Every structure is written in structure tokens, then in C-alpha cells.
Amino acid sequence: MSGKDAGLTLLELVIGLAVAAVLFAVAIPAFTDARAAVSHGIVRAALVETFIDAGRHATITGTDTVICSSTGMDLCSGSVDWSHGWIVFADLDGDRTHDANETLVRRSSPLEGGVHLRSTSGRTRLVIQANGGNAGSNVTFTLCDGRGSAKATALILSNSGRMRQGVPTPTAASECVHGR
């Protein structure tokens, strides 16, 4: 073998880099979408687990429990944006605010991975009664992530405490994605 046959030519190097660039261009968005889908699923599971915990605590103790969007300091935020987390507490005095003497049943951390969660307008606190049902009207949560409004999910909690999945309205999906 002569010395000039031992290395790569500039053309071979450029072709190799072009192939690598195309592979990365395809792989990175797919990886990003997969991460968003996993984060979306984790939040959905955490929300369902929250309702189970709240219902269990309410039925065992005979005390209403409140689920609310959180400020991050074990206080209700009063917001329909649940992306900063939420809390569940036993509402011993019925005032729908978490007081120092009331058991904190569950705390959810702020959402990660570009995931957002919003509740129906006006539904910032949910009361789970001793029978396990949701006081008031049904509540719809819109769950979205960086994949856009087409991938948003509606999670509907009925008065009986059952949750089902659906398709959010275009307005709810857009508000979720854009944080309005």
C-alpha cells in the first residue's frame, strides 16, 4: 500500500459528515418527541394516583379532601394552571384552605419536560367527599407538552370520581400549549 492510499479523501470525509448530520437531524426530533410522550404519561399517572389517594383518604377518614393547584409552598394557588404542582389535604374545618393542623395527603412537584396541566376555568380546587365522589360539576384537565396542541389530552373527572380520557377542545389545547 502506498502512502497516498492510507487516509481518507476530503470527499469521503464530507460524505461521512453529511450522512451523520442526516442521521442526527432525524434522531434528535424523534428522541425529543419520545421524551415528551414519556413526561406526558408520567403526569397523567401522577394525576390519577392523586385522585386515588384523595378518594382513599376521604373514604377512610370520613373527611373531605381538597385537591388544588399549588404555589409550591403547600398552599393553594387559586390558578387553573397546575403546572407548578398540586397538593391534597384533609379539609377538617371545611374552609377549602390548607391549615397547619390539616393532614397533607400528597404533594406533587412542578411538572418537568415541558409538560403543562390546566383545569376547567373556575375549577381551581376539587373537593373529594367521604363517598369518594367529586363535589360540584365534572372537571376537565388539559394535559399538553412540547409536541403541540395536536398531542394534548383531556382528562375528565366525573362527580362519581371516575376518570376518563378524551380529546380537548382546540381552544383548551391551544391555551394549554401557550400558557394562556
Secondary structure as GFF3:
##gff-version 3
##sequence-region A 1 180
A	DSSP	three_ten_helix	3	5	.	.	.	ID=ss1
A	DSSP	alpha_helix	10	61	.	.	.	ID=ss2
A	DSSP	beta_strand	65	69	.	.	.	ID=ss3
A	DSSP	beta_strand	86	90	.	.	.	ID=ss4
A	DSSP	beta_strand	104	108	.	.	.	ID=ss5
A	DSSP	beta_strand	116	119	.	.	.	ID=ss6
A	DSSP	beta_strand	125	128	.	.	.	ID=ss7
A	DSSP	beta_strand	139	144	.	.	.	ID=ss8
A	DSSP	three_ten_helix	149	151	.	.	.	ID=ss9
A	DSSP	beta_strand	153	157	.	.	.	ID=ss10
A	DSSP	beta_strand	163	166	.	.	.	ID=ss11
A	DSSP	alpha_helix	170	178	.	.	.	ID=ss12
###
